[in-house]
């Protein structure tokens, strides 16, 4: 199966990543001609599928909006010499689950042999209405649906095809960067006067104290033009997961679908729109307070909630475009490093293990609670490995990119926004794009969130805890600083 193949290939992938960072670090930090290509493809299944992102089983009844993969190929050249390269693929998925990235890289080795597959980056928008990617997570019918393993093969073929098309389409072009602002996310963790915290906790209670953390309303945008000054691709970095319609039983790309449609209607039907989710583990588009007033204004505008969120993002995008259009660059420093880093896993205490085992025993009696039971059991299994001295650091592939004055950094997680803000503030770049869910996910909470508890900050929710989050922030900033060593 795909995951077993992935595990066997991991040592090879790590060697490739190590070689990649050595080559990229050795690349001279001078401006080189930028070549750009883009492609988009539907990754919508043609059969009913199980939908991911909730503790209960949902089978898609229909397709409300197609889910897509959008690829951007970048290569810098000094004459005939390649300086560096990258292919970045944004996917309407909940995460880039284990094995998927390796499966796509395998396919690319044959399709585009002049591309280093370790320089492929995939990220997910975290829509909760996309197909399940792992077997055994939910109780599924034996017939009438596309199995998760079947969808993964379909998905890997489509993504690899889009990446190869983007690579083959690359041509000299220009890049610009800009910044706008839009209120899309709200911090979804409430704190009460007794010190406890809860995700989506009620704010109308008398003991409600505060919203736990910061919100990042910046909309970081990259723009790419071809030699004819036609806008061909854009990357939109918003610190909010795409989960406004997360509970539905239909395939849906969430708010990114109307964003793409609006931008294409106004700026060209062939515009490739990459959706990058910033550090937003404690954020969502759901309203946490002032909901009646917010909903009144939305209805007066005659918009659905998805259309309202899209409207805000598009306005911010156009603000960024006004600035970026005045500073286009065809020759820029472009360096892409790939490094495997180690992060400490969050330890499970004895007290936590006893409480979680009791929950597992209770849930095991109800087949409908299979997903929730497995979620708790994973923490018990980690405690057992911990007691046996077998707990290993979490290994993560960190991509750090310099493109002119801007930086791009990836991580695997639903990373709490505090860490993203820290990365941006400490980065040497003019503008820093933080892309979460470039891997299989799980929350990484701040220390204050872990103290408050609640879903997303308890040990069952985290492979990597606050200490690991700080290590990730520190190592990311260190890697970004190395890309500005010419200053």
Protein Blocks (a to p, Z undefined) as FASTA:
>chain_A
ZZlmmmmmmmmmmmmmmmmmmmmmmpccbddddddddddddfbdfbdcddehiabdcddf
bdfbdcddddddddddehjacfbdcdddddddfbdcehklmmmmmmmmmmmmmbcfklpc
cddehiabbccfbehkaccdfbhpacfklmmmmmmmmmmmmmmmmmmmgccddddddddd
ddfbccfbdcdfkopacehiafkbmklmbdfbdcdfbdcddddddfkopafbdcddddbd
dffkmmbccdcehjmlmmmmmmmmmnopkbccddddddfkkgcfbdfbhklmmmmmmmmn
opafklmmmmmmmmmmmmmmmmmmmmccfbdcddddddddddddddddfklmmmmmmmmm
mmmmpmklmmmmmmmmmmmmmmmmmmnopaccdddddddddehjbccdddfbdcdfklmm
mmmmmpmbfbdcddehibnbjadddfklmmngpghiamklpmbdfklmmmmmmmmmmmmm
mmmmmZZ
